[in-house]
């Protein structure tokens, strides 16, 4: 399983600023690629992909504050479920 961030094209934040003090790999979207627009991504969305790259679920961290234990547990369970290969 891999986790990475993707910044909005032409964002006011630089990749260096977003990564400062963090270990999360970060990519920058571009106007040509337009991953945010193509996939309908919103600010603070966690897009969970299956091993083939298909979207399993979109989990928004603004609506689901990870400071609340039930939201943290729900996202962690989802990630574990997707990362666990079928028997």
C-alpha positions in Angstrom: 0.0 0.0 0.0 1.2 3.5 -0.8 0.0 6.9 0.5 0.8 10.2 -1.2 -0.6 13.6 -1.5 -1.5 15.5 -4.7 -1.5 19.2 -4.7 -3.9 21.3 -6.8 -2.5 22.7 -10.0 -1.5 26.3 -9.6 -1.9 26.0 -5.9 -0.7 28.9 -3.8 1.3 26.4 -1.8 4.5 25.0 -3.1 5.5 21.4 -2.8 8.3 22.4 -0.4 5.8 24.1 1.9 3.4 21.2 1.9 6.1 18.7 2.7 7.9 20.7 5.3 8.1 18.7 8.5 6.2 15.7 7.0 7.2 12.3 5.6 4.3 12.0 3.1 5.4 11.9 -0.5 3.8 14.8 -2.4 3.0 15.3 -6.1 1.9 18.4 -7.9 -1.1 18.3 -10.3 -0.7 20.3 -13.5 -3.3 22.0 -15.8 -2.5 19.4 -18.5 -2.9 16.3 -16.2 -5.8 17.9 -14.2 -6.2 14.9 -11.8 -8.3 17.0 -9.4 -10.8 18.1 -12.2 -10.9 14.7 -13.9 -11.6 12.8 -10.7 -13.8 15.4 -9.1 -11.5 15.7 -6.1 -12.3 18.3 -3.5 -10.1 19.9 -0.9 -9.0 17.5 1.9 -10.3 14.4 0.0 -8.6 11.1 0.6 -9.2 9.1 -2.5 -8.8 5.4 -1.8 -7.8 3.3 -4.9 -7.8 -0.5 -5.2 -4.7 -2.3 -6.5 -5.9 -1.8 -10.1 -6.2 2.0 -9.6 -10.0 2.1 -9.5 -11.6 4.5 -6.9 -13.0 2.5 -4.0 -14.1 5.5 -1.9 -13.6 9.2 -1.4 -13.2 10.2 2.3 -13.3 13.9 3.1 -11.3 15.0 6.1 -13.2 18.2 6.6 -16.5 16.3 7.0 -14.8 13.4 8.8 -12.4 15.0 11.3 -9.7 12.4 12.2 -9.6 13.9 15.7 -12.8 12.0 16.3 -12.0 8.4 17.1 -14.8 6.9 15.0 -13.7 8.8 11.9 -10.1 7.8 12.4 -11.1 4.1 12.9 -13.4 4.2 9.8 -10.6 5.5 7.5 -8.0 3.1 9.0 -10.4 0.2 8.5 -11.1 1.2 4.9 -7.3 1.5 4.1 -6.6 -1.9 5.8 -9.5 -3.6 3.9 -8.3 -2.3 0.5 -4.6 -3.1 1.3 -5.4 -6.7 2.4 -5.2 -9.1 -0.5 -8.1 -11.5 -0.9 -7.5 -15.1 0.5 
